[in-house]
């Protein structure tokens, strides 16, 4: 508390009340969650307020201080507190802190933000604050708390084209939310939202408008009768605006929104809440009270929930009295840094420049937090999202005139410099970002410099497109124009803003098909919206089963066999009472020794069986997979191979011991591999994914280059050394916070409870892990890396074998070597030398064949010289266009070189051949005199190749192309003859 100095407005006693434990609660404090104590975080945030800053305001009001009596839905007692200075600081950090404090004082558990990489497979990225609570809303997992409050990091890219152009669109934003899981409902949610807005944040009530669903009279009445909002400031809107749905079926309900009116002087008539020049919606309250069935009808949910979202950046804009979200203290420092690098003061910039600076400010936040959360640039999925954002930021920086790193190094990168500012601002958003700084900066530098090369290739492509447009326009007598498809290719693949393409094209007298460009852009936008921005919720038949089926008790750490009761059977996802021989089935047991797939380890295989009095197996189910579903219920997937299995019956559940041992060996070996990687290539490497299977292990990790042979050898040596030391593993359950303090490694993105299982190989490895492991490292027997490769930018993958799989791998490889020795008739130690000699002989033989083919082609070329003809008026230009039947591309090249060197300059030679039934080869050779006339071999042969279903290019004087339609070669050569004659006749 020493850092809290007068005139700080919240008194120490008030802060202490927030930090007291909840009486009769299983939680130490509303500010502890998932092993992290947020009390220090809150105090740190409190200390950030500068009472001398221009944003600091003070007010004396009657304030109600709420004291928590119970973490459940007990009534809250109130105590009237004497006039105290109220902290009305408007910084983004303060707004976030005050929101969480407000709801913590009302019995809400403050939980940390979930990762931007969601557990939910139906969405690509975390797009809403409610996403981490989806299983609770569906009733698939029990609630741990009745109320929660969060500040959730979110990413949305469906409106990326509006970023910087409107006052409120962002790709990255923080959603402040309060949630009720079957606890309070509309009246409390509305009361507290109004109190937060008007008392805590001091917004004038006369500036607030409310929207409600047109049929939700209950909500209208609460706002009007209880909160005192005049009826003329409550707008009833239709289902499209104010009825939240999760999809065609599933949980849904009306919602109510609070809008801030920047211009109340405009009155109350003909008001449109979607008028961005006047209103901004900042708080949305969703009343999740219905389930929409397949026939479209609504039925009340058994558990009514509250899901709210308050946009942090929007509230900051209101309180800081700035014209848009970008000029708040959450984003503007990044914009200021970008303007410094571009040497363009923001206050003096025109609107176009300001827009570009806003784009960079927004995108840099999204980029940094995505990379911090383990999303690396690639061409698919989440990786494509971050790559696209990086490329937009780079090309926008170039548009602003930022060269190199913006500080004089033309070979440098400027994104890492901006990222440092984002990281500086991250302390109260995600403290882990700073610890990942080296990885973030290195990845940004590499991706930017790589993309700059792509941009340069794009510049060359733009030149080709412009030349083709001019040529086509001249030959057709039309205005030259770049197609919408080509303009979009330059924009999407090569990072050219259409504004740049238009500017360059205008200089050359070429137009752009903007309608076609807009069509391509809309197609991509629709795909982006469909892929990224729908949170799907559904109340499934399986969810109904959870009311009668408890969580499965897992016994598999200690035994591979148990007697269990069949709690449920599913066929094609539907509950049934019995399943007979020959049918696939999903079996739910009260307890099980089977490990369900999680943490990268695949599910166990084995048998479920029913026995008679003599222990004969009357019914048998072969289990091929086990998954966790519906919370912590294990779903045993298999086939009934004998007899009949019934709900309520007792079965023997027996895990395949051999396969379990293989999985245990590979899982422990994976832990050893991670430790070895950190020792050999650096502590900054971290796990990015894994697979623990019966036949192998796979380990993905963050690293920016291939591992060297000596590094791989050292990793293998270390692991096999640890295996040989025969170390006993230690496994214990402990508090998450204690495990982290002890140095246990957590799998990034994995969700952990407050109690975790720690698996330790003393002196080597300590990880949070729920998987199965060997008792002693000697059980692993041996370890061998079988491959190491890159799978995405900055992500490497190692595949390896251990235990029985290691022995099988060694035996198989030994057999291959024996066969090779037998075939080559040498000893094992002489195989390498023998193979090298054979390869040398093969290369020499190929060179001889190639030389012979080239000579044959030249001989054939000499026989067609007589078919050359001349064109041109002032100067005679020799033209030779011919087919050379089936000679290969290299020989065709030799023939063309012979002809252009033996015919008088200026000469143009076009040759084609069909090396096989599905392949076309083309070559163009132009002498210096033809090139001076403006013809370029690369562009010319590329257009000819299109006739044969191919493409190609090369230098102005010599180029090659290929195709896949040999039957069209005569047509292509005739087109070449005609175009050469047309182009050269006027020379």
N, C-alpha and C positions, 0 to 999 in steps of 0.2 A: 504493500500500500504506500510505500515511501514515495513512489512516483506521482501519486495523486496530490497535487498541490493546489491551494486556493489560487484563483477563484473558481476552481472546478465545480460544476454545478450539481453533480450527483454526490451526495454526501457519502462518506465511507460506510456509515451504518446502512444506507440504502443498498449499496453494492453488496455488503455482507449478507443482507437478507436474500438477495438473488442467489448467493453462492452457498447458502445453507443446505444441508441434505433435506430430502423430502421425508417427513415422518412417515413411518409405516410403509416405506417404498423399498423395492429391491434395488433402486438406483441410489448411488451416493449423492448425486446432484443432477439437476437438469442440464448441467454442462459437461457431463461425462458420457462418452459414447464410443463403442467399439474400441475400448482400450485407451482412448485418448482423453485426457482431462482438459476441458475447454475453459476452466476457470481462469487459468493463467492467460489464455488467449483473450478472454473478455477483458481482463484487467489491462492487458497490453493495449487493446483497442481503446479502452477508456483513456489511457495515458496519452494517446495520439492526438487528442483534441487540443488545439492551440487556442487558448482564450483570447489571445490578442489578434487572431486572424480575422479578416474581413467577413469570413463566413460564420463566425461565432456570434450567436445571438442569445440573449437571456430573457427570461420572462418569469414573472411571479404569478402562479395560478394555483387554484385549489386542485391538488393532485390526489387521486386515490391510489393508495399503495395496497396491492393485493398480496396476501400471505397464503402460501400453499399449505393446506392441511392434509392432503392425501393425493397421491399420484393418480388415483382413479377418478371417476366422474363425480366426486363429492362436491357439494356446493362450496364456493369460495367465500371466505369471510373478508370483509372490507374494513379498513381502518382509515379514517380521515387524517391525513398528515398535514401539519402546519405548513404555511407558505414556505416553499423552498425554491431556490433558483433551479430552473429546469433546463437540462442540456438540450439546446436546439441547434447544435452544430449540424451543418448540412453536408459534411464530407460523405463520400460514398461509404467509407469504412464505418463512419458513425451511424449512418442510416441502417446498414446491415446489422451492426451491433445492437442498436436500439430496437429493431424489429425482433431479434432473437430474445433480447431481454424482456420485451413486452410479453411475448408468449410464454417464456420460461416462468414468468411471474403468474401465469395462468395455467400452471400445471402441465405445460408442454415439454416434452423431452427434446432438447436441442441435439439434433443429429448432424453429423458432417455430410458434406456434399458427396454424392456417389460419383464414381468415375464417369468420364465422358463416353467410355466404352461400356454399354449396358450389358447386363446379364440376359436381358430379354432378346431372343433371337429374331423377333418380328420387327425390330428397329435397328438402324445402322449405328446411330449415335443417340446419346441422351438428349432428348428434345423437350423434356418437361420435368418439373419438380416431382410430379407424382409417380414417375416411372419406377423408382426404386421401391415404391409401395404397392405396385400392381398386384403381386401375389396376395397381399393382405386384402386389397379391395375385392379380389376374386374369391376370397375365403379359402385359398389354397394353402396358406400358412397362417398360423395363429398370430395375432398381434402380440408384440412384446410390450407395447405401451398403448394406452388409449388415445394419447395425443402426441403429436410431434411437430417440430418446427425446423426448417432447414433453409440454407442458402445454397441453392443448387446451380452448379455450372451447367449451361446448356449450349447446344449448337444447333442452328437451323440454317440451311442453305437454299431453301425453296424460293426465297425472295432475294437472292444474292444480287440481282441486277438493280434492286432498289437501295442497296447499301450506299450511303453517302449522298444519295439523291433525295431521300426523304429525311425527316427529322428523327425518325424512330426505328428504322429497320437496321438490324444487326445480325451478323452470323453468330457471334458469341455474346451471351448475356447471362446475368445472374437472376434467377427466379427465387424470390423470397416466398416461402409458403408455410401455412399452418394447416395441419391435417387432423381430422378426427376419424377414428376407426370404430364406428358403432358407439360413440360416446355422445358429445354434444351435436346439435344440428343447427338449423337455420337461425334461430333467435340469437344464440350465443355467437355464431360466426358473424352475423350482421352487426351485432352490438360491438364486438371487439374490432371489426374492420373499421367501423365508424369512429370508435374511440381512438384507435391507432392513428387514423388519418387526421382527425380534428384536434385531438388533445396531444398525443405524443408528438406528431409531426407539425401540429399547429396550422393545418390547412384551413382557410376560411370556409365555413359551412356553405356560404352563399356561392362559392365557386365549384361546388361538387354537384354533379348530376349522377343519376342512377338509372341503369337499364335493368329491366326484369323480363322474364318470359311472359308472353301475352296471356297465358292461361294460369299463371302462378299468382293467384290472388293473395295467398298466404304471405309470400315474400313482399308483395306490394304493401300489404297491411303493416308488416313489421317496419319497413322503411318509413312509411307515412305516419302510422300511429305511435310507434315506439320511439323511433329515432327523430321524428319531427321533420322529415324532409317534405317540403311542399309537393303536392301532387303534380304541379306543372314542371317540376324538375325530376320526375320519375317517368321514364319512357318505356312503354311496353313494346317489345320487339318480337319478331316471329322466331320460328324454330331454327332458321338458318343462322340467326345471330345469337340467340340466347337459350339454346337447348343443346347441352353437351352430349355427344354420343361417342362410343368407342368403336363403332362399326355398325354393320347391318343388324347385328344382335349383340346382346351383352349389357353391362351396366350403363346407365345413362341418367340424365336428370336435367332440370332447369338450372340456369346459372344467372347470376346477377353481377353487374360490373359497375365500378365506380370510375367516373370520368372527372378530369380536372378541366375547368373552363378558364382559358386564358383571357377571354373577352366577355365577361358577364354583361358589359354595357350594351351588347348587341340584343339583349332581351330574350324572351322565351317563345316567340312565335317562329314557326317554320324552322325549328332547330333540327339539324342533322348531326348526330353524335359521331358520324364518320368524317366530319369536316376537320381534317388535320390542322388547318390553320387556326382553329378555335379550341378543339378538344384533344385530350389524350387520355386513353383508357390506361389506368395504372394498377387496378386491383380487380381480380376476377374471382368470384366465389362460385364454386360448382357444388350443387346439392345432389349428390349421387344417391338417388332414392328409388330408381326403377330398374328392372331388367326387361329389355326388349326381346321378346320371343321371336321365333322364326316367322310366325304369321303377322308380325308387326305390332302385336298387342303389348301393352305394358303391364307388368305385375310388380308390386312393391318388393323391394329388396328386404331380406330378413335383417340385414345390418346396413343401416343408412350411414353414409360417410360424407365427410367434408374434405374437399380438395381445393385449395386456393393458390393463387399466384399473384405476387406483387412484383412488378418489374423494377429492379434496383436502379437501373440506369434511368428509367422514366421518373421515378420519385426524385432521384438526384437532379434531374433536369428541372423539375418543378421547384424544389427547395433552393437550388442554386441560381434559379432565375436566369437560365441560359436558353438560347433559342432552339437547341437540339440536344439529343443524347450525347453526341460526340464531343461537345464542348464542356462536359462535366469533368470533374477531377478523376473519374475512372478511366477516361480515354484520352483526354486532351494532352496530357504529358507525352504520350506516344506521338500524337499529331505534331506537337511542338518539336520533338526530336526530328521527325521526318522533314518538317519545314526547314530546320537548320541544315540538314544534309542537302536539301534541294536549294538552299540559299534563297528561299522564298518566304518572307514573313507572312504568317497566316492572316494577320489583320489587314495586310495590304493586297492579298491575293484576290484574283477574280473568282467568280462562282465555280468555274470549271476546275480551277486549281484547288479550291477548297474541297470540292467533291472528291478529287483524287487523294488529297491528304486524309480525308475522312475514311475512304476505302482502306488506306494503309493502316490507319489507327485501329479500325475494326478488325481487319484480317489478321493483324499481328497478334492480337489477343487470342483469336481462335487457333492460330497456328501454334503458338507457344503452349497453350494448354492441351491441345491435341497431342503434340509430340511428348509433352510431359506425361500424359496418360498412356503412352505406349503406342500411339498411332504414327507410323512412319510413311513417308511418301511412296506410293506405288500406283499402278494403273488399275487397281480393282478396289471395290468396297470402300472402307474408311480411308485407306491409303490414297485413293483417288481424290477424296474430299480435301485432304490436307495438301496434296500436290496441286490441286486446282487453286486453292487459296494462296499457296506460295507463288504460283505462276502469275496470278492476278496482282499480287503485291509487287513482284519484280517488274512486270511490264508497266504497272502504274508508276513505280518509282522512276523507270526510264522515261516515261511520259512527262514526269515532273523535272527531268533533267539530271537525276542523280546518276553520276558516273562512278563505276567501281564501288568503293566503300563510302563514297561521298566525302571522304576526308583526304583525298589526294592519291590514294592507291588505286589506280585504274584497273588493276588485276584483282582487287579485293571484292568483298561482298558487303552490302549495307544492311541486309536483314538481321544478321547477328547483333549489329549495333542497336537496332530498334528493339530486338528481343531482350537486350539487357534492361531496357526501360520497362518492358512488360514484366520481367522478372522482379525488378525493384518494386513494382506495384502489387506483386502477388502475395506479399507476406500474410495479409489477412484474408485472402481468398483461398489459397492452397499453399500451406507452408512447405509442402514437398517439392514445389516447383524449383525453388532455389537450390535444393540439393541435387537436382538433375540438370543444372546449368550447363556443364561441359557437354553432355549429350545433346541438349537442345541447340546450342550454338554451333557445334560441329555438324550436326545434321542440316541445319539451315545453310551454313556456308557451302557444304557439298552440293545441296540441291540447287541453290541459287547459281553457283558457278556452272553446274551442268546445264541448267536451263538457259543461261546466257548463250551457251553454244547452240542450243536449240533455236533461240531467237535469231541468231545469225544465220542458221540454215533457213529459217522462215523468211528472212530478208531475201535470200537467194531465190526461194520459191516464189515470193511475191514478184520478183523481177521476171521470172519465167511466166507467171500468170499474166502479168501486164503485157509482155511481148506476144503471148498467144492471143490475148484479147485484141491487141492492135492488128495482128496478122489476120485474125478471123474477121474483124470489122472491115479491113481493107478488101479482103477477097469477096466478102458478101455485100459490100456496099452499105453496111449498117454502122450505127454508132458503137464503138468498142465498149464492152461492158464486162466486168467481173461477175461471175455467177454468184448467187447467194450461197451456194454450197462451197465454193472456193473461199469466199470471204469468211464463212463460218469455220472452215478448216484452218485458216490462218489464225482465227480468234481462239478456237478451242484447243488445237494441237500445238500451235507455235506461239501462242501468247500475244498475238497482235490485236489490240483494240481496234474495232471497226473504224473508229475515228482516225487512227493512224493510216489504216488501209485506204480510207477515203481521201485523206490529205495527199498521200503519195500518188494515188490514182488520178486525182484532179490535176496534179502537176504534169501528168503524162497525157491528159485529155481522155481519160478512161472513166466511165461511170461504174456504179455498183448496183446490183439488183438487191436493194434493201428489203423488198417484200420477200424474196427468197431467203435472205438472211434471217428475217424475223420468223419465218416458218421453221427453219432449222433450230433457232433459239427456243421457240415455243415447244418443239418436240423434246428438246433436252430438258426444259423446265418441267414438263409433264412427267418425264421419266424420273427426274429428281424428286418431285413431290411424291410420286407413287412409292419411291424406294425409301425415302428418308423420314417422312413426317406424319406417320400414322401410328399411334399407339393402339394396338389391337388388344381388346379385352373380350373375353367370352366366358359365360357361365356354362361349363361343360358338364356332361353326365358324370365325368370323373370327379368334378368338384362336389357333386351331391354325395358321392361315396364317402367323402372325408368326414361327413357328419357322424358316420357310424364306424369308421375305421381309424384307429389311433395310429400315430407314427410307428414305423417299424423299428423294433429293437435290434440293433446290429450286434452280433456276437462274434463276428468273424476275426477279430483280433486274437481271440483266445481259443477258438474251436472251428473245425471245418464241418461239423455235423451237429444238428439239433432236431428235436421234434417241434413241429410248428403247426399252428392252426390256420387253415385257409380262410382268410377274412373276406376275400373277394376274387371274382374271376371276370376277366374282360375278353370279349371276342370282337375284333374290329372296333375297339374302343367302347363297346356297349357292355354293361353289366349283365351277366348270366348266372344261373344257379349251378350249372354243371357243364362239363366239356368232355367229349368222348374222343376215342382214338382217331388219329389222323388230322386233328384240328390244331391250328396255332392258337396260343392262349397267353394271356398276361395274368400272372398269379400274384395276389397280394397276401402276404403272410403277417402274422402278429410279431414274429421274430425270425431272424435269418442269419446264417453264417456267410451268405453271399455278399461280396463287396459290390456296391453299385457304382457305375462309372462316375468318376469325379476326380478333380485334380490331375487330369491327364491319364490316369490309370483306367484301363478298360474294365468292364464288369466281369465277374467270375462266370465260369461255365460249370455245369454239374447236373445233378439229378434231383427231382422231387419224386417221392414214391410213396404209395400206400401199401401196407403189408397186411397179410392175414394173420391168424393166430400162430401159424408155424413160421412167421417171418418171411413168407414167400411174397414177392412183389406182385400185387394185383393190378396196380396202375403205376405208370411211369411217365414222367414229363422230363424231356431233355431240355435243359436251360442253356440257351446260347448267348444270352445278354441279360444284364440287370441295370436298370436306370432308376434314378431318383425322380419322383414326380409328385405333384400335389403336396408340396411341402417336403416332408421327410418320409414319405411312403416309398418303399422299394418295390419296383415293378419287375417281376421275374418273367422274362420273355422266352417262350419255348414252344415245343410241340408235344402233344400227348401221343406217345408212341405205343402205349398199351393201356387198356382199361378205361376207366371213367374217374374223373376227379370232381369233387363236389365242394361247394361253399360250406364251411363249418366243419369239414373233415380234417383229420390229423394226417400230416405227411411227414416223412423223413426228408430233411433238406441236407444234401451232401455236396460239398464243393469238390471239384476235380483238383486233387491235391497237387498233381504234377503241374497243371497250368497255373495254379495259385503260386507255387514256388517260383515259376518262371517270371510271373508278374512281380513278386517280391524282390527277386534278384535285380530285375531291370529298374525297379523304382529306387532301390538303394543306390544302384550304380548311377542313376540320374543325379542324385544328390552329390555323389562323389565327383561326377563330371562338372557340375556347376562350381564346386570348390576348386577343382583343378583349373578350370578356365579362368577364374578370378586370380589364381596364383600365376598363371603363365602369361595371360594377355592383359590383365589389369582388373582392379576392383570395380571399374565402371561398367563392366559387362553385366547384363542382367537377363533373366529369363524372359522370353517373349512367347512361350508356348511349349508344350511337351506332349508326348504320347508314350505311355508305358504299356506295351503289348506283350503277348506271350513270346513272340519271335524276335522282337527287337525293341530298342528304345529310340526315341527321336527327341532332340532338344533344340529349340530355337532360341537364339540369343541376339542381343543388340551388339553389333560390331560392324565396322565400316570397310573391312577388307577381308579377302580370303586368308585363312590361317596358313602359315608356312609349314613345310614338311617337318622342320625341326620342332615347331610348336606342337603339332599333332603328336609327334613322337614323345615329347615331354609330357603331354597330357596323359597319354597311355601309360607312360612309365610311372607317373605319380599314382594313378588310379590302381594299377596293378600292385604297386608298393603298399598302398593302404589295404588292399585286399589281403595281401600276404601277412600284414601285421595282425590279422585275426582279432580285430577290435570288437568288443561287445557294444551293441547299440543301446542307447538309453531313450526311453519314451515316457513322457509325462504330460499331464494336462495342467495348464496354468492360465492366469489372466493374460490377455493380449498385451496389455501395457508392460507387464513383467517380462513376457517373452521377447518383446522388442528391446527392452532395456538389456536383456541378456545377450542380445546380438543375433537373435533368430531372424532368418531371411524369410520375408513374406513374398508370395507370388503376386506380382503386380496385377491389379484388377480383380483379384480374388476377394470374395466377401467373407469376412471372418466375424464370428460372434465374440462376445466378451470373454469367453473361455475358449482356449485353443489347445490343440495337441501339438507338442513339439517333439520332433525326431532328431536325435543328435548322434553323430559319430564322433565321440570325444576327440578333441584336438584337430578335427578335420571339417566337420559340417554341422550346422544347426539350422533347421528349417521348420516353419509351420507347415504341417502336413497331416492329412487325415488318411493317407494311403497305407497299404500294407508293406512291411519291410522285413528283411532277414534279421535274425537274432545276432549274427556275427558276420563280419565282412568276409570271412573265409568261405562262407556259403556261395559267394559270387563266383569264386574259382578263377575267373579270368575275364578280361575286358578288351574289346577290339573295336576301333573306329572303322566303319566300312565306307563312309562318305562324309564330305564336308562341302557345302555349297551355299550360294546366296539364293534366297527365295523372294526377297524384296529389297528395296533400297534400305541399307543399314541393318538388315536382318539376315543372319546366317543360320544354317541348319546342320547339325551333326546327327548322323544315324550310327548306332553302335549295337553290339551284341554282348551279352554276358551270360554266365552260367551255362546251362545246357545249350543255349543258342550259340554261345561262343565256341563250345566244343564242336558242335555240328558245322559251324562256319569254317573252323580250322580243318576239319576232316574233309569237307567238300573242296576247299581250296587245295589241300594236299593232293587229292585225287586228280584235280585239274592239272596240277603241276606234273604228276606222274604220267598222265596221258600225253602232255606236251613233251616231256623228256623222251617218251617212247616214240612219238612222231618225229621228233628232230634228231633222235638217236644221240643224245648228249646227256651228261649228268646235270643235276639241278643247278649247280653253281655255274654251269656254262650256258644256261638257257639265254640269258640276256645278251651275251656276245653273239650267240648264234642268230638270234632274232635280229640284232642290229645288222649283221652281215646280209641276212635275207632282205631286209628293208633296203639296204644299199643296192643290192643286185636288182631289186624291183624298180627303184628309182632310175637306175641306169637303163633298164629295159624300156621303161615308159618314155624316157627322154629320146631313146632311139626311135621308138614308134612315132612319137610326136614329130621328130625331125623328118621321118619318112613321109608322114601325112602332109607336113608343110611343103615338102618338095613336090609331092604329088599335086597339091593345091596350086602351087605356083606354076607347075607345068600346065595344069588345066587352065589357069588364068591367062597364060600366054596365048592359049588357043582362042580366047574370046576377045582379045584386044581388037580384033577386026570388027567387032560389033559396036565399038564406040562410035559416037556421032558428035557433031559440034552444033552449038547454038550461039546466039548473040549477034548483035548488029555491028557494034563498033569493034568488039574483040571476040575472037573465036574461043569458046569454052568447050572443052571435051567432056562429054557425059557418057558414063557406062553404067547401065543397070542390068543386072543379070542374076539368074538362079544358078547355083552350083550344086544342085541335087542334095546329096546326103553327107557332105563333109562337115566335121565338127566345128565348134566356134573358134578354137585356136587356129585351125587350118584356114578358116574363112578370114580371120584377121591377117594371117600371113599373105593370103592371096590379095586382099585389098591393099595392103602396104606395097606389095610388088607392083600392082597396077598404077597406084597414084604416083609412085616413084619413076615409073617407066613411061607414063604418058606426059605430054607437055603441059606445063602450068599455064593457064588455070585448068584444073581437072576436078570433076566430082564423080566419085565411084560409090554405087550402092549395090551390095551383094546380099543374097539370101540363100539359106539352105534349110533342109529338114533332116537333122541328125537322127531322129527316130520318129515314130508315128505320132507322137504327141508333143513334139518340140520344134520350135522355129528359131533359127539364128539369123540375125541381121547385123550388118556392119555398114557404116558410112565413113568414107575417107575423102576429105576435101583438101585440096592443095592451098597454099597461102593466098594465091590469087582469088580463089572462091571465097575464102574467109573474109578477105578485104571487101568483098562485095556485100557483106552482111549476112551471109548464110552461116549457120552454126550446126556442125554435125550432130551434137548432142540433142538439140531440140528437134532437128529434122527427123532423125531416126526414131526418136521417142514417139512422134505423131504417127509415123508409119507403122510402128510396132502395135499401136492400138488396134489396127485393122485385124491383126492376128491374135487379138486377146492378150497382148503383152505390154511391156513398157521397157524403157531403157534410157540411156543418156551417156554423157561423157564430155570430152574436151571439144572446143570449137572445130578442131581439125580432124578428130578421130573419135568415133563412138560406136558402142555395141548395144544391141537390144535383143530381147527374147520374146517368144510368144508360145501359145499353147494350141493354136489352131492351124496346123500345116496346110489344110485345104484352102486357106485364104491367102497363102503366100503369093500366088500369081496376082491377085487383086492388089495386095500391098505393094508389090514391085511396080505395077502399072500406075498406082497412085504416086509412087516416088518419081517415076519417069515424068508424069504430067506436071507435078509440082516443081521439079527441077527445071523443066523446059519453060514453064510459066515464069519462074523467078529469075532465070538467067537469060531469057530471050531479049530483054531490054538492055542488057549490059553492053 
